[in-house]
Amino acid sequence: SLLGGQRVVLQHFANVLADRAYQPDLSPGELDVLRLIVDGLSNKDIAARLDVGEATVKTHVAHILGKLGVEDRTQAALAAVTRGIIAPR
């Protein structure tokens, strides 16, 4: 039925808005790392760019994944852009 289709569409938009409204409490360092993940940099390259150790980057990545509720870097990058946390360049 048409009404059933409207519900699906409305639910989809409600989910999109909810995702965008959810802004995790990322630290400035985590945001820096997330921006560079979105840019496609490796942990090694992120560490060099930010002048920190690779272990620090790995810690930030683990925190980012947990705070965003995702399982990997690709999902983190996608969530960051779709939720409006990081603007794509």
N, CA, C and O atoms as a CHARMM CRD file, in Angstrom:
* protein
*
  356
    1    1 SER  N      0.83700  -1.19500   0.00000 PROA 1      0.00000
    2    1 SER  CA     0.00000   0.00000   0.00000 PROA 1      0.00000
    3    1 SER  C      0.87600   1.25000   0.00000 PROA 1      0.00000
    4    1 SER  O      2.04600   1.21000   0.38100 PROA 1      0.00000
    5    2 LEU  N      0.29500   2.33400  -0.42600 PROA 2      0.00000
    6    2 LEU  CA     1.02100   3.60100  -0.47700 PROA 2      0.00000
    7    2 LEU  C      1.43200   4.04600   0.91100 PROA 2      0.00000
    8    2 LEU  O      2.55200   4.51900   1.10700 PROA 2      0.00000
    9    3 LEU  N      0.54400   3.90100   1.87000 PROA 3      0.00000
   10    3 LEU  CA     0.85600   4.32500   3.23400 PROA 3      0.00000
   11    3 LEU  C      2.04600   3.54300   3.78300 PROA 3      0.00000
   12    3 LEU  O      2.90800   4.10600   4.45700 PROA 3      0.00000
   13    4 GLY  N      2.08900   2.25100   3.49500 PROA 4      0.00000
   14    4 GLY  CA     3.21500   1.44400   3.93800 PROA 4      0.00000
   15    4 GLY  C      4.53000   1.94700   3.35600 PROA 4      0.00000
   16    4 GLY  O      5.54500   1.97700   4.05100 PROA 4      0.00000
   17    5 GLY  N      4.51600   2.33800   2.09500 PROA 5      0.00000
   18    5 GLY  CA     5.70400   2.88400   1.45800 PROA 5      0.00000
   19    5 GLY  C      6.12300   4.19600   2.07600 PROA 5      0.00000
   20    5 GLY  O      7.31600   4.46300   2.22200 PROA 5      0.00000
   21    6 GLN  N      5.15700   5.01800   2.44000 PROA 6      0.00000
   22    6 GLN  CA     5.47200   6.29800   3.08200 PROA 6      0.00000
   23    6 GLN  C      6.15200   6.07400   4.42300 PROA 6      0.00000
   24    6 GLN  O      7.08800   6.78900   4.78300 PROA 6      0.00000
   25    7 ARG  N      5.67900   5.08300   5.15600 PROA 7      0.00000
   26    7 ARG  CA     6.28800   4.79300   6.45900 PROA 7      0.00000
   27    7 ARG  C      7.75700   4.41300   6.30700 PROA 7      0.00000
   28    7 ARG  O      8.59900   4.84800   7.09200 PROA 7      0.00000
   29    8 VAL  N      8.06100   3.60800   5.30500 PROA 8      0.00000
   30    8 VAL  CA     9.43700   3.18800   5.07600 PROA 8      0.00000
   31    8 VAL  C     10.30300   4.39700   4.75400 PROA 8      0.00000
   32    8 VAL  O     11.39800   4.54500   5.29700 PROA 8      0.00000
   33    9 VAL  N      9.81400   5.25500   3.87700 PROA 9      0.00000
   34    9 VAL  CA    10.56800   6.44800   3.49000 PROA 9      0.00000
   35    9 VAL  C     10.74400   7.36600   4.69500 PROA 9      0.00000
   36    9 VAL  O     11.84500   7.86400   4.93000 PROA 9      0.00000
   37   10 LEU  N      9.69900   7.59400   5.44700 PROA 10     0.00000
   38   10 LEU  CA     9.78200   8.47000   6.61800 PROA 10     0.00000
   39   10 LEU  C     10.73700   7.89400   7.65300 PROA 10     0.00000
   40   10 LEU  O     11.50300   8.63800   8.26600 PROA 10     0.00000
   41   11 GLN  N     10.70300   6.58700   7.85600 PROA 11     0.00000
   42   11 GLN  CA    11.61300   5.96000   8.81000 PROA 11     0.00000
   43   11 GLN  C     13.05900   6.12000   8.35200 PROA 11     0.00000
   44   11 GLN  O     13.95000   6.36900   9.16300 PROA 11     0.00000
   45   12 HSD  N     13.28500   5.97400   7.04400 PROA 12     0.00000
   46   12 HSD  CA    14.63400   6.15300   6.50300 PROA 12     0.00000
   47   12 HSD  C     15.14100   7.56100   6.81700 PROA 12     0.00000
   48   12 HSD  O     16.26700   7.72100   7.28700 PROA 12     0.00000
   49   13 PHE  N     14.32300   8.58000   6.56100 PROA 13     0.00000
   50   13 PHE  CA    14.75000   9.95200   6.82600 PROA 13     0.00000
   51   13 PHE  C     14.91900  10.20800   8.31500 PROA 13     0.00000
   52   13 PHE  O     15.81100  10.95500   8.71600 PROA 13     0.00000
   53   14 ALA  N     14.08500   9.60400   9.13100 PROA 14     0.00000
   54   14 ALA  CA    14.24500   9.73700  10.58200 PROA 14     0.00000
   55   14 ALA  C     15.57600   9.14300  11.02200 PROA 14     0.00000
   56   14 ALA  O     16.26000   9.71400  11.87200 PROA 14     0.00000
   57   15 ASN  N     15.95000   7.99900  10.45000 PROA 15     0.00000
   58   15 ASN  CA    17.23300   7.37200  10.78100 PROA 15     0.00000
   59   15 ASN  C     18.40000   8.24200  10.34100 PROA 15     0.00000
   60   15 ASN  O     19.37400   8.39200  11.07900 PROA 15     0.00000
   61   16 VAL  N     18.31300   8.81900   9.14400 PROA 16     0.00000
   62   16 VAL  CA    19.38100   9.69000   8.64100 PROA 16     0.00000
   63   16 VAL  C     19.54300  10.89700   9.55900 PROA 16     0.00000
   64   16 VAL  O     20.66200  11.26100   9.92300 PROA 16     0.00000
   65   17 LEU  N     18.43100  11.51200   9.92900 PROA 17     0.00000
   66   17 LEU  CA    18.49700  12.68600  10.81400 PROA 17     0.00000
   67   17 LEU  C     19.03700  12.31200  12.18800 PROA 17     0.00000
   68   17 LEU  O     19.79200  13.08000  12.78600 PROA 17     0.00000
   69   18 ALA  N     18.66600  11.16300  12.68700 PROA 18     0.00000
   70   18 ALA  CA    19.16600  10.72800  13.99200 PROA 18     0.00000
   71   18 ALA  C     20.66700  10.51400  13.94100 PROA 18     0.00000
   72   18 ALA  O     21.38200  10.89300  14.86900 PROA 18     0.00000
   73   19 ASP  N     21.15200   9.90800  12.86200 PROA 19     0.00000
   74   19 ASP  CA    22.59700   9.71400  12.69500 PROA 19     0.00000
   75   19 ASP  C     23.31600  11.05000  12.66000 PROA 19     0.00000
   76   19 ASP  O     24.36600  11.21000  13.28300 PROA 19     0.00000
   77   20 ARG  N     22.76100  12.00200  11.94200 PROA 20     0.00000
   78   20 ARG  CA    23.41800  13.30200  11.82400 PROA 20     0.00000
   79   20 ARG  C     23.33500  14.08500  13.12600 PROA 20     0.00000
   80   20 ARG  O     24.23200  14.87300  13.42700 PROA 20     0.00000
   81   21 ALA  N     22.28700  13.88600  13.89300 PROA 21     0.00000
   82   21 ALA  CA    22.13200  14.61400  15.15300 PROA 21     0.00000
   83   21 ALA  C     23.09500  14.08900  16.21000 PROA 21     0.00000
   84   21 ALA  O     23.48200  14.82500  17.11700 PROA 21     0.00000
   85   22 TYR  N     23.48000  12.82800  16.09800 PROA 22     0.00000
   86   22 TYR  CA    24.37100  12.22500  17.08600 PROA 22     0.00000
   87   22 TYR  C     25.79900  12.65700  16.82200 PROA 22     0.00000
   88   22 TYR  O     26.42600  12.21600  15.85900 PROA 22     0.00000
   89   23 GLN  N     26.29800  13.50700  17.67000 PROA 23     0.00000
   90   23 GLN  CA    27.67800  13.97400  17.55700 PROA 23     0.00000
   91   23 GLN  C     28.45400  13.42400  18.74500 PROA 23     0.00000
   92   23 GLN  O     28.26700  13.88800  19.86900 PROA 23     0.00000
   93   24 PRO  N     29.31100  12.45400  18.51800 PROA 24     0.00000
   94   24 PRO  CA    30.06300  11.87400  19.63000 PROA 24     0.00000
   95   24 PRO  C     31.02900  12.89200  20.22100 PROA 24     0.00000
   96   24 PRO  O     31.42900  13.84800  19.55700 PROA 24     0.00000
   97   25 ASP  N     31.38900  12.67700  21.45300 PROA 25     0.00000
   98   25 ASP  CA    32.28700  13.57300  22.16500 PROA 25     0.00000
   99   25 ASP  C     33.73200  13.18700  21.85200 PROA 25     0.00000
  100   25 ASP  O     34.39500  12.51500  22.64100 PROA 25     0.00000
  101   26 LEU  N     34.20000  13.62300  20.69300 PROA 26     0.00000
  102   26 LEU  CA    35.56300  13.31500  20.26800 PROA 26     0.00000
  103   26 LEU  C     36.50900  14.41000  20.75300 PROA 26     0.00000
  104   26 LEU  O     36.18800  15.59700  20.69000 PROA 26     0.00000
  105   27 SER  N     37.66800  13.99800  21.23400 PROA 27     0.00000
  106   27 SER  CA    38.68400  14.95700  21.67300 PROA 27     0.00000
  107   27 SER  C     39.27700  15.65500  20.44400 PROA 27     0.00000
  108   27 SER  O     39.12000  15.17100  19.32200 PROA 27     0.00000
  109   28 PRO  N     39.95200  16.78200  20.64800 PROA 28     0.00000
  110   28 PRO  CA    40.60300  17.44100  19.51200 PROA 28     0.00000
  111   28 PRO  C     41.59200  16.51100  18.78700 PROA 28     0.00000
  112   28 PRO  O     41.66000  16.53000  17.55800 PROA 28     0.00000
  113   29 GLY  N     42.34500  15.71500  19.52000 PROA 29     0.00000
  114   29 GLY  CA    43.27800  14.77600  18.89200 PROA 29     0.00000
  115   29 GLY  C     42.55900  13.71900  18.08600 PROA 29     0.00000
  116   29 GLY  O     43.00300  13.35900  16.99600 PROA 29     0.00000
  117   30 GLU  N     41.44200  13.21100  18.61400 PROA 30     0.00000
  118   30 GLU  CA    40.64800  12.21700  17.89300 PROA 30     0.00000
  119   30 GLU  C     40.07400  12.82400  16.61400 PROA 30     0.00000
  120   30 GLU  O     40.04000  12.16400  15.57500 PROA 30     0.00000
  121   31 LEU  N     39.62500  14.07000  16.68300 PROA 31     0.00000
  122   31 LEU  CA    39.10100  14.73300  15.49000 PROA 31     0.00000
  123   31 LEU  C     40.18900  14.90600  14.43500 PROA 31     0.00000
  124   31 LEU  O     39.94000  14.72000  13.24400 PROA 31     0.00000
  125   32 ASP  N     41.39200  15.26200  14.87100 PROA 32     0.00000
  126   32 ASP  CA    42.50600  15.38700  13.93000 PROA 32     0.00000
  127   32 ASP  C     42.76500  14.05300  13.22900 PROA 32     0.00000
  128   32 ASP  O     42.92500  14.00200  12.00900 PROA 32     0.00000
  129   33 VAL  N     42.80500  12.98100  14.01000 PROA 33     0.00000
  130   33 VAL  CA    43.03500  11.64700  13.43900 PROA 33     0.00000
  131   33 VAL  C     41.88500  11.27200  12.50700 PROA 33     0.00000
  132   33 VAL  O     42.11800  10.74900  11.41700 PROA 33     0.00000
  133   34 LEU  N     40.66300  11.53100  12.92100 PROA 34     0.00000
  134   34 LEU  CA    39.50800  11.18300  12.09300 PROA 34     0.00000
  135   34 LEU  C     39.53300  11.93500  10.76500 PROA 34     0.00000
  136   34 LEU  O     39.20800  11.35700   9.72800 PROA 34     0.00000
  137   35 ARG  N     39.91000  13.20400  10.77800 PROA 35     0.00000
  138   35 ARG  CA    40.01500  13.96300   9.52400 PROA 35     0.00000
  139   35 ARG  C     41.00500  13.29100   8.56900 PROA 35     0.00000
  140   35 ARG  O     40.76100  13.19800   7.36600 PROA 35     0.00000
  141   36 LEU  N     42.11100  12.83100   9.12000 PROA 36     0.00000
  142   36 LEU  CA    43.13800  12.20400   8.28300 PROA 36     0.00000
  143   36 LEU  C     42.73100  10.80200   7.84000 PROA 36     0.00000
  144   36 LEU  O     43.14000  10.34600   6.77200 PROA 36     0.00000
  145   37 ILE  N     41.92700  10.11400   8.65400 PROA 37     0.00000
  146   37 ILE  CA    41.35600   8.82900   8.22600 PROA 37     0.00000
  147   37 ILE  C     40.44300   9.07300   7.02700 PROA 37     0.00000
  148   37 ILE  O     40.49300   8.34200   6.03800 PROA 37     0.00000
  149   38 VAL  N     39.60600  10.11200   7.12700 PROA 38     0.00000
  150   38 VAL  CA    38.71000  10.45800   6.01600 PROA 38     0.00000
  151   38 VAL  C     39.52700  10.76600   4.76000 PROA 38     0.00000
  152   38 VAL  O     39.09800  10.45400   3.64900 PROA 38     0.00000
  153   39 ASP  N     40.70100  11.37800   4.93300 PROA 39     0.00000
  154   39 ASP  CA    41.57900  11.68400   3.80100 PROA 39     0.00000
  155   39 ASP  C     42.29500  10.44700   3.26400 PROA 39     0.00000
  156   39 ASP  O     42.95800  10.51500   2.22900 PROA 39     0.00000
  157   40 GLY  N     42.16300   9.30800   3.96700 PROA 40     0.00000
  158   40 GLY  CA    42.73200   8.05200   3.48000 PROA 40     0.00000
  159   40 GLY  C     44.14200   7.75300   3.95300 PROA 40     0.00000
  160   40 GLY  O     44.79200   6.86300   3.40500 PROA 40     0.00000
  161   41 LEU  N     44.63700   8.46900   4.95500 PROA 41     0.00000
  162   41 LEU  CA    45.99500   8.23600   5.42900 PROA 41     0.00000
  163   41 LEU  C     46.08000   7.00100   6.32800 PROA 41     0.00000
  164   41 LEU  O     45.12200   6.66100   7.02200 PROA 41     0.00000
  165   42 SER  N     47.23000   6.33800   6.30600 PROA 42     0.00000
  166   42 SER  CA    47.50000   5.19900   7.18100 PROA 42     0.00000
  167   42 SER  C     47.88100   5.71000   8.56600 PROA 42     0.00000
  168   42 SER  O     48.16300   6.89500   8.74000 PROA 42     0.00000
  169   43 ASN  N     47.88800   4.81400   9.54500 PROA 43     0.00000
  170   43 ASN  CA    48.31600   5.20400  10.89500 PROA 43     0.00000
  171   43 ASN  C     49.72000   5.79700  10.88200 PROA 43     0.00000
  172   43 ASN  O     49.98800   6.79700  11.54800 PROA 43     0.00000
  173   44 LYS  N     50.61300   5.17000  10.11600 PROA 44     0.00000
  174   44 LYS  CA    51.99100   5.65600  10.03600 PROA 44     0.00000
  175   44 LYS  C     52.03600   7.07900   9.47900 PROA 44     0.00000
  176   44 LYS  O     52.74000   7.93800  10.01000 PROA 44     0.00000
  177   45 ASP  N     51.28000   7.32300   8.40600 PROA 45     0.00000
  178   45 ASP  CA    51.24500   8.65400   7.80100 PROA 45     0.00000
  179   45 ASP  C     50.57800   9.67700   8.72800 PROA 45     0.00000
  180   45 ASP  O     51.00500  10.82900   8.79400 PROA 45     0.00000
  181   46 ILE  N     49.52900   9.25000   9.44300 PROA 46     0.00000
  182   46 ILE  CA    48.86300  10.14200  10.40500 PROA 46     0.00000
  183   46 ILE  C     49.83900  10.52300  11.50800 PROA 46     0.00000
  184   46 ILE  O     49.92200  11.68900  11.89300 PROA 46     0.00000
  185   47 ALA  N     50.57800   9.54400  12.01600 PROA 47     0.00000
  186   47 ALA  CA    51.55200   9.80400  13.08000 PROA 47     0.00000
  187   47 ALA  C     52.58700  10.82500  12.61700 PROA 47     0.00000
  188   47 ALA  O     52.92200  11.75300  13.35400 PROA 47     0.00000
  189   48 ALA  N     53.09300  10.65500  11.39300 PROA 48     0.00000
  190   48 ALA  CA    54.08500  11.58700  10.85900 PROA 48     0.00000
  191   48 ALA  C     53.48900  12.97800  10.68700 PROA 48     0.00000
  192   48 ALA  O     54.12100  13.97700  11.03000 PROA 48     0.00000
  193   49 ARG  N     52.28600  13.04100  10.16100 PROA 49     0.00000
  194   49 ARG  CA    51.63000  14.32900   9.91600 PROA 49     0.00000
  195   49 ARG  C     51.37900  15.08500  11.21800 PROA 49     0.00000
  196   49 ARG  O     51.55700  16.30100  11.28400 PROA 49     0.00000
  197   50 LEU  N     50.95700  14.34400  12.26500 PROA 50     0.00000
  198   50 LEU  CA    50.62000  14.99100  13.54200 PROA 50     0.00000
  199   50 LEU  C     51.80200  15.04900  14.50800 PROA 50     0.00000
  200   50 LEU  O     51.69000  15.59700  15.60500 PROA 50     0.00000
  201   51 ASP  N     52.93000  14.48300  14.09400 PROA 51     0.00000
  202   51 ASP  CA    54.13700  14.45500  14.92100 PROA 51     0.00000
  203   51 ASP  C     53.87500  13.79000  16.28000 PROA 51     0.00000
  204   51 ASP  O     54.23000  14.31500  17.33600 PROA 51     0.00000
  205   52 VAL  N     53.23900  12.61500  16.20600 PROA 52     0.00000
  206   52 VAL  CA    52.98400  11.78900  17.39100 PROA 52     0.00000
  207   52 VAL  C     53.41100  10.36500  17.05900 PROA 52     0.00000
  208   52 VAL  O     53.70100  10.05100  15.90500 PROA 52     0.00000
  209   53 GLY  N     53.44700   9.51600  18.06100 PROA 53     0.00000
  210   53 GLY  CA    53.79900   8.12100  17.83500 PROA 53     0.00000
  211   53 GLY  C     52.65400   7.34400  17.21700 PROA 53     0.00000
  212   53 GLY  O     51.48600   7.70900  17.34400 PROA 53     0.00000
  213   54 GLU  N     53.02000   6.26100  16.54400 PROA 54     0.00000
  214   54 GLU  CA    51.99800   5.40500  15.94700 PROA 54     0.00000
  215   54 GLU  C     51.08600   4.80100  17.01300 PROA 54     0.00000
  216   54 GLU  O     49.89800   4.58800  16.76900 PROA 54     0.00000
  217   55 ALA  N     51.64100   4.52700  18.19500 PROA 55     0.00000
  218   55 ALA  CA    50.82300   3.98000  19.29200 PROA 55     0.00000
  219   55 ALA  C     49.73800   4.97100  19.69700 PROA 55     0.00000
  220   55 ALA  O     48.61700   4.57400  20.01500 PROA 55     0.00000
  221   56 THR  N     50.07100   6.25900  19.68600 PROA 56     0.00000
  222   56 THR  CA    49.07700   7.29900  20.01200 PROA 56     0.00000
  223   56 THR  C     47.96800   7.29800  18.97500 PROA 56     0.00000
  224   56 THR  O     46.79200   7.40600  19.32200 PROA 56     0.00000
  225   57 VAL  N     48.33000   7.17900  17.71700 PROA 57     0.00000
  226   57 VAL  CA    47.32300   7.14300  16.64600 PROA 57     0.00000
  227   57 VAL  C     46.42700   5.92000  16.82800 PROA 57     0.00000
  228   57 VAL  O     45.20500   6.01700  16.71000 PROA 57     0.00000
  229   58 LYS  N     47.04100   4.76300  17.11900 PROA 58     0.00000
  230   58 LYS  CA    46.24800   3.54400  17.31000 PROA 58     0.00000
  231   58 LYS  C     45.26700   3.69800  18.46900 PROA 58     0.00000
  232   58 LYS  O     44.13100   3.23200  18.38800 PROA 58     0.00000
  233   59 THR  N     45.69900   4.34700  19.53900 PROA 59     0.00000
  234   59 THR  CA    44.80800   4.59400  20.67900 PROA 59     0.00000
  235   59 THR  C     43.64900   5.49100  20.26300 PROA 59     0.00000
  236   59 THR  O     42.49500   5.22000  20.59600 PROA 59     0.00000
  237   60 HSD  N     43.96200   6.56700  19.53100 PROA 60     0.00000
  238   60 HSD  CA    42.90400   7.46700  19.04600 PROA 60     0.00000
  239   60 HSD  C     41.93000   6.71600  18.14500 PROA 60     0.00000
  240   60 HSD  O     40.71700   6.88700  18.26500 PROA 60     0.00000
  241   61 VAL  N     42.45300   5.88500  17.24200 PROA 61     0.00000
  242   61 VAL  CA    41.58400   5.13300  16.32800 PROA 61     0.00000
  243   61 VAL  C     40.65200   4.22300  17.12200 PROA 61     0.00000
  244   61 VAL  O     39.46200   4.14500  16.81800 PROA 61     0.00000
  245   62 ALA  N     41.17400   3.53700  18.12800 PROA 62     0.00000
  246   62 ALA  CA    40.33200   2.65700  18.94900 PROA 62     0.00000
  247   62 ALA  C     39.22300   3.45000  19.63400 PROA 62     0.00000
  248   62 ALA  O     38.07600   3.00400  19.67800 PROA 62     0.00000
  249   63 HSD  N     39.55900   4.61900  20.16500 PROA 63     0.00000
  250   63 HSD  CA    38.54700   5.46800  20.81800 PROA 63     0.00000
  251   63 HSD  C     37.51200   5.96300  19.81000 PROA 63     0.00000
  252   63 HSD  O     36.31700   5.99300  20.10400 PROA 63     0.00000
  253   64 ILE  N     37.97200   6.35000  18.62800 PROA 64     0.00000
  254   64 ILE  CA    37.06400   6.82600  17.58000 PROA 64     0.00000
  255   64 ILE  C     36.07400   5.73100  17.19700 PROA 64     0.00000
  256   64 ILE  O     34.87200   5.98300  17.11300 PROA 64     0.00000
  257   65 LEU  N     36.57100   4.51900  16.96500 PROA 65     0.00000
  258   65 LEU  CA    35.69000   3.41200  16.58300 PROA 65     0.00000
  259   65 LEU  C     34.63000   3.17300  17.65000 PROA 65     0.00000
  260   65 LEU  O     33.45300   2.98500  17.34100 PROA 65     0.00000
  261   66 GLY  N     35.06300   3.18300  18.91500 PROA 66     0.00000
  262   66 GLY  CA    34.11400   2.97200  20.00400 PROA 66     0.00000
  263   66 GLY  C     33.07800   4.07900  20.10100 PROA 66     0.00000
  264   66 GLY  O     31.88700   3.81100  20.26000 PROA 66     0.00000
  265   67 LYS  N     33.52800   5.31500  20.00500 PROA 67     0.00000
  266   67 LYS  CA    32.61000   6.45000  20.13400 PROA 67     0.00000
  267   67 LYS  C     31.63700   6.54800  18.97100 PROA 67     0.00000
  268   67 LYS  O     30.49300   6.96700  19.14800 PROA 67     0.00000
  269   68 LEU  N     32.08800   6.16000  17.77800 PROA 68     0.00000
  270   68 LEU  CA    31.19900   6.19200  16.61700 PROA 68     0.00000
  271   68 LEU  C     30.34300   4.92900  16.52000 PROA 68     0.00000
  272   68 LEU  O     29.36900   4.89700  15.76700 PROA 68     0.00000
  273   69 GLY  N     30.70000   3.89300  17.27600 PROA 69     0.00000
  274   69 GLY  CA    29.94900   2.64100  17.22600 PROA 69     0.00000
  275   69 GLY  C     30.14400   1.90600  15.91500 PROA 69     0.00000
  276   69 GLY  O     29.20600   1.31500  15.37900 PROA 69     0.00000
  277   70 VAL  N     31.37500   1.94300  15.39400 PROA 70     0.00000
  278   70 VAL  CA    31.68000   1.27400  14.13000 PROA 70     0.00000
  279   70 VAL  C     32.81100   0.27900  14.35200 PROA 70     0.00000
  280   70 VAL  O     33.45000   0.27100  15.40400 PROA 70     0.00000
  281   71 GLU  N     33.05100  -0.56400  13.34200 PROA 71     0.00000
  282   71 GLU  CA    34.01100  -1.64900  13.51000 PROA 71     0.00000
  283   71 GLU  C     35.35500  -1.43000  12.83600 PROA 71     0.00000
  284   71 GLU  O     36.33600  -2.08500  13.18800 PROA 71     0.00000
  285   72 ASP  N     35.41300  -0.51100  11.86500 PROA 72     0.00000
  286   72 ASP  CA    36.69500  -0.31300  11.18300 PROA 72     0.00000
  287   72 ASP  C     36.82600   1.11900  10.68800 PROA 72     0.00000
  288   72 ASP  O     35.90600   1.92800  10.80300 PROA 72     0.00000
  289   73 ARG  N     38.00900   1.40900  10.12900 PROA 73     0.00000
  290   73 ARG  CA    38.33600   2.75800   9.66800 PROA 73     0.00000
  291   73 ARG  C     37.42200   3.22300   8.54100 PROA 73     0.00000
  292   73 ARG  O     37.03900   4.39200   8.48700 PROA 73     0.00000
  293   74 THR  N     37.07500   2.30800   7.64500 PROA 74     0.00000
  294   74 THR  CA    36.19600   2.67000   6.52900 PROA 74     0.00000
  295   74 THR  C     34.83800   3.09900   7.04700 PROA 74     0.00000
  296   74 THR  O     34.28900   4.10900   6.60700 PROA 74     0.00000
  297   75 GLN  N     34.29100   2.32800   7.98800 PROA 75     0.00000
  298   75 GLN  CA    33.01000   2.69200   8.58000 PROA 75     0.00000
  299   75 GLN  C     33.11400   4.00700   9.34800 PROA 75     0.00000
  300   75 GLN  O     32.17900   4.80700   9.34200 PROA 75     0.00000
  301   76 ALA  N     34.24700   4.23200  10.00900 PROA 76     0.00000
  302   76 ALA  CA    34.45700   5.48200  10.74600 PROA 76     0.00000
  303   76 ALA  C     34.45100   6.66600   9.79100 PROA 76     0.00000
  304   76 ALA  O     33.81900   7.68600  10.06600 PROA 76     0.00000
  305   77 ALA  N     35.15500   6.53400   8.66700 PROA 77     0.00000
  306   77 ALA  CA    35.19600   7.61600   7.68300 PROA 77     0.00000
  307   77 ALA  C     33.80400   7.89700   7.12300 PROA 77     0.00000
  308   77 ALA  O     33.40100   9.05200   6.99400 PROA 77     0.00000
  309   78 LEU  N     33.08000   6.84000   6.79500 PROA 78     0.00000
  310   78 LEU  CA    31.72700   6.99700   6.26500 PROA 78     0.00000
  311   78 LEU  C     30.81400   7.66100   7.29500 PROA 78     0.00000
  312   78 LEU  O     30.06300   8.57900   6.96600 PROA 78     0.00000
  313   79 ALA  N     30.88200   7.19400   8.53900 PROA 79     0.00000
  314   79 ALA  CA    30.05600   7.78100   9.60000 PROA 79     0.00000
  315   79 ALA  C     30.41600   9.24500   9.82200 PROA 79     0.00000
  316   79 ALA  O     29.53300  10.08000  10.01600 PROA 79     0.00000
  317   80 ALA  N     31.69800   9.55700   9.79300 PROA 80     0.00000
  318   80 ALA  CA    32.14300  10.93200  10.02500 PROA 80     0.00000
  319   80 ALA  C     31.56500  11.88900   8.99000 PROA 80     0.00000
  320   80 ALA  O     31.14900  12.99900   9.31900 PROA 80     0.00000
  321   81 VAL  N     31.54300  11.44900   7.74300 PROA 81     0.00000
  322   81 VAL  CA    31.03800  12.31100   6.67500 PROA 81     0.00000
  323   81 VAL  C     29.51200  12.34200   6.67500 PROA 81     0.00000
  324   81 VAL  O     28.92300  13.41900   6.58200 PROA 81     0.00000
  325   82 THR  N     28.85900  11.18200   6.77700 PROA 82     0.00000
  326   82 THR  CA    27.39500  11.15900   6.70600 PROA 82     0.00000
  327   82 THR  C     26.74900  11.82400   7.90700 PROA 82     0.00000
  328   82 THR  O     25.65000  12.36800   7.79600 PROA 82     0.00000
  329   83 ARG  N     27.41200  11.78700   9.04900 PROA 83     0.00000
  330   83 ARG  CA    26.86800  12.43300  10.26100 PROA 83     0.00000
  331   83 ARG  C     27.25900  13.89700  10.34900 PROA 83     0.00000
  332   83 ARG  O     26.84600  14.59800  11.27300 PROA 83     0.00000
  333   84 GLY  N     28.04500  14.35900   9.40200 PROA 84     0.00000
  334   84 GLY  CA    28.42800  15.76100   9.40500 PROA 84     0.00000
  335   84 GLY  C     29.49400  16.12300  10.41500 PROA 84     0.00000
  336   84 GLY  O     29.66900  17.29600  10.74400 PROA 84     0.00000
  337   85 ILE  N     30.21600  15.11700  10.91600 PROA 85     0.00000
  338   85 ILE  CA    31.28900  15.37000  11.89900 PROA 85     0.00000
  339   85 ILE  C     32.49300  15.96400  11.18900 PROA 85     0.00000
  340   85 ILE  O     33.12700  16.89400  11.68700 PROA 85     0.00000
  341   86 ILE  N     32.80200  15.41400  10.01500 PROA 86     0.00000
  342   86 ILE  CA    33.92300  15.87100   9.19900 PROA 86     0.00000
  343   86 ILE  C     33.36800  16.19400   7.80800 PROA 86     0.00000
  344   86 ILE  O     32.65800  15.38500   7.21000 PROA 86     0.00000
  345   87 ALA  N     33.69800  17.37400   7.30700 PROA 87     0.00000
  346   87 ALA  CA    33.27100  17.73900   5.94900 PROA 87     0.00000
  347   87 ALA  C     34.22400  17.08200   4.95200 PROA 87     0.00000
  348   87 ALA  O     35.44100  17.14800   5.12200 PROA 87     0.00000
  349   88 PRO  N     33.68300  16.45600   3.92400 PROA 88     0.00000
  350   88 PRO  CA    34.56500  15.87600   2.91200 PROA 88     0.00000
  351   88 PRO  C     35.29900  16.98500   2.16600 PROA 88     0.00000
  352   88 PRO  O     34.76300  18.07700   1.97600 PROA 88     0.00000
  353   89 ARG  N     36.52600  16.69700   1.74800 PROA 89     0.00000
  354   89 ARG  CA    37.32000  17.71200   1.02900 PROA 89     0.00000
  355   89 ARG  C     37.30700  17.44900  -0.44800 PROA 89     0.00000
  356   89 ARG  O     37.91700  18.19500  -1.21400 PROA 89     0.00000
